[in-house]
Amino acid sequence: MIRGVRGATTVEADINEEVLQETARLVQEMANANNISPEDIASVIISTTPDITSAFPARAVRSLSGWTYVPVMCTHEMNVPNGLEKCIRLLMHVNTVKGQQEIQHIYLNNAVQLRPDLVK
């Protein structure tokens, strides 16, 4: 069965290295928390708020060991007034036998405010 695994993080500044570093950290924490290997992944969608333009976060995913062939796509989030700034959101579609409530969604940095009910 395919399940969605959600995650989000923020960056302090729209700097290429920081965007890539925080995206890689988020992906690795999502994979580790859910025992996901790249072979389990059907696809990954990454969105950024419109204030992130310095890098394609997908580059961070493709640079991880074993992740070269994982399909990844980037897009921008809606520009909603008073929305969380400098945010990178990720949706990973994963083949798993885990139930919906067993999935561990990961929220880092200021993104913890998006889903405090899911943050451990």
C-alpha positions in Angstrom: 0.0 0.0 0.0 1.2 3.5 -0.7 1.1 6.0 2.3 2.0 9.6 2.4 4.7 10.8 4.9 4.6 14.5 5.6 7.4 16.7 6.8 8.4 20.4 6.9 11.2 22.6 8.0 12.3 26.2 7.8 15.4 28.0 7.0 16.8 31.2 8.6 17.7 32.7 5.2 17.2 31.9 1.6 20.7 30.8 1.0 21.5 27.9 -1.4 23.6 25.9 1.1 21.0 26.3 3.9 18.1 25.2 1.7 19.9 22.1 0.6 21.2 21.2 4.1 17.8 21.6 5.8 16.1 19.7 3.0 18.5 16.8 3.3 18.2 16.8 7.0 14.4 16.6 6.8 14.4 13.8 4.2 16.9 11.7 6.3 14.9 12.2 9.5 11.7 11.2 7.7 13.3 8.1 6.2 15.0 7.1 9.5 11.8 7.6 11.6 9.8 5.4 9.3 12.4 2.9 8.2 12.1 4.0 4.6 14.7 3.0 2.0 14.9 4.8 -1.4 13.5 1.7 -3.1 10.3 2.0 -1.0 9.6 5.5 -2.4 7.2 6.0 -5.3 7.7 9.8 -5.5 8.5 13.0 -3.5 6.9 16.4 -3.8 8.6 19.3 -2.3 7.1 22.8 -2.0 8.6 26.0 -0.8 7.1 29.2 0.2 7.6 31.9 -2.4 10.4 33.5 -0.4 12.7 30.6 -1.2 14.3 30.9 -4.6 18.0 30.3 -4.1 18.0 26.5 -4.8 15.9 23.6 -6.0 15.4 21.5 -2.8 15.1 18.4 -5.0 18.9 18.7 -5.6 19.4 17.8 -1.9 17.3 14.7 -2.2 19.0 13.5 -5.4 22.5 14.0 -3.8 21.8 11.6 -1.0 23.4 8.2 -1.3 21.0 5.8 -3.0 18.4 8.5 -3.8 19.5 9.3 -7.4 16.5 7.6 -9.1 13.8 8.6 -6.7 11.3 10.8 -8.6 11.3 14.3 -7.0 9.4 17.4 -8.0 9.6 20.9 -6.6 6.8 23.5 -6.6 5.8 26.7 -4.7 3.2 26.9 -1.9 0.3 29.3 -2.1 1.2 32.8 -0.9 -1.3 33.0 2.0 -1.2 36.2 4.2 0.5 35.5 7.6 1.7 32.1 6.5 4.9 30.6 7.8 7.9 32.1 6.0 10.9 30.3 4.6 9.2 27.0 4.8 10.0 23.8 2.9 7.3 21.1 2.9 7.7 17.6 1.8 5.3 14.8 0.9 6.8 11.4 0.4 4.7 8.6 -1.2 6.0 5.4 0.2 5.2 1.7 -0.3 4.7 0.4 3.3 2.7 -2.1 5.4 2.4 0.5 8.2 -1.1 1.7 9.1 -1.9 5.4 8.7 -1.5 6.1 12.4 1.9 4.4 12.6 3.5 6.9 10.1 5.7 9.4 11.8 5.5 12.8 10.2 8.5 15.1 10.9 8.4 18.8 11.6 11.6 20.7 12.3 12.7 24.2 13.2 9.8 26.7 13.1 7.7 24.3 11.1 6.8 22.5 14.4 4.0 25.1 14.6 2.3 23.7 11.5 1.3 20.5 13.3 2.2 20.6 17.0 -0.2 17.6 17.5 2.2 15.4 15.5 5.5 16.7 17.0 7.1 14.4 19.6 
